[in-house]
Amino acid sequence: MKTLNDVRAQLAAGAFEFSEHAFIRAVERNVSEEEIKETGAEAVIVEEYLDDKYGPSMLILGFTLMGRPLHLQVSLADTPLVKIVTLYEPDSDEWWGHTQRR
């Protein structure tokens, strides 16, 4: 199972793939691959879903170089590429400080 450091390194290096859902969301939300690399490099864990029905995953928070906050839910499966399950900019009506649910 991947660790946060594994995920950070792979995201920063561009060694990731999108689920179909995440790809659609990235296009809809205008999130570039470069922003994902920037976000992943210093990401922190917001929530862990170790017993998720689709396999262990975690929600991480990172910031682009322009300061845009992004949440990425990533699979922790031991695969060559990190799979991004979904991604979005946290909504301040739903998140306090981008890390705690309201």
N, C-alpha and C positions, 0 to 999 in steps of 0.2 A: 504494500500500500504506500502511495506517495506521501511525503511529508510536505509541510508548507515550504521548506527550502527547495525541495524538488520542483514544486509547482512554480515558485518564483523564478527559478533558473530556466525552466522550460518556457514559461510565458515570455520572459525577457529575451530569450533567444529566438522566439517565434516558432517554437516547437509545440504548436497547439492546433487543434481542429475544432470545428463547430458542430454541435448537434444541429439537426435541421431547424429546430426551434430557435437556437441561439443565432444561427446565420440570418434568419428572418428578422429577429430582433435587432441584430447589429445593423442591418440595412435600414430598418424602420427608424432606428434611433441615431443613425449617422455616427456609428462608432467604428473607427478605422482599426486596422490591424496594428498600426503604429501606436495608437492609444492603448490598445490591449497590452502591448509590450511594455509601455511606460507604466501602466497601472499595475501589471504583474510584478515588476521588478522589486517593489517595496511593499507589497500587499500584506495586510494583516487579516487574521481570521475574525470574522464576525459571528458566524455560527457553523457548527459541524453537524452533519447528518450521517452519522456512521451506520445507522440502521435503515437508511432509505431503501425503498423497495427496488430501486434501480441500481443500487450499489452505493458504497460510501462516497460522500461528497462533502464539500465545504463551500460556504459563502465567504468570499474575501472582499476586502475593500482596498482600493488603491486610488491614486490620483495621477492624472496625466501631467505632463510638463506644464500645461496651461492651467492646472488646478482643477480640472473637471473630475469630480468623484465618480467612480464606477464600482458597482457590485458585480462580481463574476461568481457564478456558481460553477465549480469545477469538479469533475470526477476524480476520485483518488485511486482509480484502478491503475495497476502497474502495467502501463502501456507505453509505447515509445513517444506518443504525443499526449499532451494534456487535452482532455475533451472539455470544452466549455458547454455547459448545459443550458445556461441562460445568462443574460447580462442586461444591466439597466443602470440608469443614474438614480441613486436613492432619492425618494420623494421626502421632503422635510415634513410633510403631513403624516408620514408613516414611520419615519426614522428620526431619532434624536441623535445629533452628532454623527450621522451616517452609520452608527454602530449598534444602537439600541432601538428596538421596536417600541413605538408609542402605544 
